[in-house]
Amino acid sequence: MSELEDVLVRRFGYSPAAARETRLEMELVAVLVEPARVPGVCRDPDDDHVLAAAAGGRAGWIVTGDKDLLELRSCCGVEILTVAHFLELAQGW
């Protein structure tokens, strides 16, 4: 969650206060998991923790712009999609 806060400021121009508020709101609705096992499958080892958390939380998708994750397409039963692809799929629901 701290990475979310950092990315909101660094990449999306949020003020630190707005990023913190967004993080707090996300923590209210998010299912936080501490995976027992972290697979070593991604080019960026930090992203392996994202994969493990998604699998541990039984997520259906990871929606991201991260190229290292997107390259995998899926892992541990979790599809990895761009925002555009996810929104395209969501239109059919």
C-alpha positions as CSV (number, residue, x, y, z in Angstrom):
1,M,0.0,0.0,0.0
2,S,2.9,2.3,0.6
3,E,4.0,1.7,-3.1
4,L,0.5,2.7,-4.2
5,E,0.8,5.9,-2.3
6,D,4.3,6.6,-3.8
7,V,3.2,5.9,-7.4
8,L,0.1,8.2,-7.0
9,V,2.5,11.0,-6.1
10,R,5.4,10.2,-8.4
11,R,3.6,9.1,-11.6
12,F,0.1,10.6,-11.3
13,G,0.7,13.9,-9.7
14,Y,-1.3,13.4,-6.6
15,S,-0.4,15.6,-3.6
16,P,1.0,13.6,-0.7
17,A,-2.2,14.3,1.3
18,A,-4.4,13.1,-1.6
19,A,-2.3,10.0,-2.0
20,R,-2.5,9.2,1.7
21,E,-6.3,9.7,1.7
22,T,-6.6,7.4,-1.4
23,R,-4.5,4.8,0.4
24,L,-6.6,4.9,3.5
25,E,-9.8,4.6,1.4
26,M,-8.3,1.6,-0.5
27,E,-7.4,-0.1,2.8
28,L,-11.0,0.1,3.9
29,V,-12.2,-2.0,0.9
30,A,-9.0,-4.0,0.1
31,V,-8.4,-7.6,1.2
32,L,-4.8,-7.5,2.5
33,V,-2.9,-10.8,2.4
34,E,0.5,-12.0,3.6
35,P,1.4,-14.8,1.2
36,A,3.2,-17.7,2.6
37,R,5.1,-18.3,-0.6
38,V,6.4,-15.8,-3.2
39,P,7.1,-17.3,-6.6
40,G,10.3,-16.2,-8.4
41,V,8.8,-15.8,-11.9
42,C,8.9,-12.1,-12.7
43,R,11.8,-10.2,-14.2
44,D,11.4,-7.7,-11.4
45,P,11.6,-9.5,-8.1
46,D,9.4,-6.8,-6.4
47,D,6.6,-7.8,-8.7
48,D,6.7,-11.4,-7.5
49,H,5.2,-10.1,-4.3
50,V,2.3,-8.6,-6.3
51,L,1.7,-12.0,-7.9
52,A,1.8,-13.8,-4.6
53,A,-0.6,-11.3,-3.0
54,A,-3.0,-11.6,-5.9
55,A,-2.9,-15.4,-5.8
56,G,-3.2,-15.5,-2.0
57,G,-6.2,-13.1,-2.2
58,R,-7.8,-15.2,-4.9
59,A,-7.9,-12.3,-7.3
60,G,-9.1,-12.8,-10.8
61,W,-7.0,-10.1,-12.4
62,I,-4.1,-7.8,-11.9
63,V,-4.8,-4.6,-13.7
64,T,-1.6,-2.8,-14.3
65,G,0.7,-0.8,-16.6
66,D,3.8,-2.6,-15.3
67,K,5.6,-4.1,-18.3
68,D,7.3,-6.8,-16.3
69,L,3.9,-8.1,-15.1
70,L,2.1,-7.6,-18.4
71,E,4.8,-9.7,-20.2
72,L,3.6,-12.7,-18.1
73,R,-0.1,-12.4,-19.2
74,S,-1.1,-14.7,-16.4
75,C,0.4,-16.4,-13.4
76,C,-0.8,-18.5,-10.5
77,G,-4.3,-18.5,-11.9
78,V,-4.5,-14.7,-12.1
79,E,-4.9,-12.9,-15.5
80,I,-2.7,-9.8,-15.9
81,L,-4.3,-7.1,-18.0
82,T,-3.8,-3.5,-19.0
83,V,-6.4,-1.0,-17.8
84,A,-7.7,-0.7,-21.4
85,H,-8.1,-4.4,-21.8
86,F,-9.8,-4.7,-18.4
87,L,-12.3,-2.0,-19.3
88,E,-13.0,-3.6,-22.6
89,L,-13.8,-6.9,-20.8
90,A,-15.9,-5.1,-18.2
91,Q,-18.2,-3.6,-20.9
92,G,-19.5,-7.0,-21.6
93,W,-20.6,-7.6,-17.9
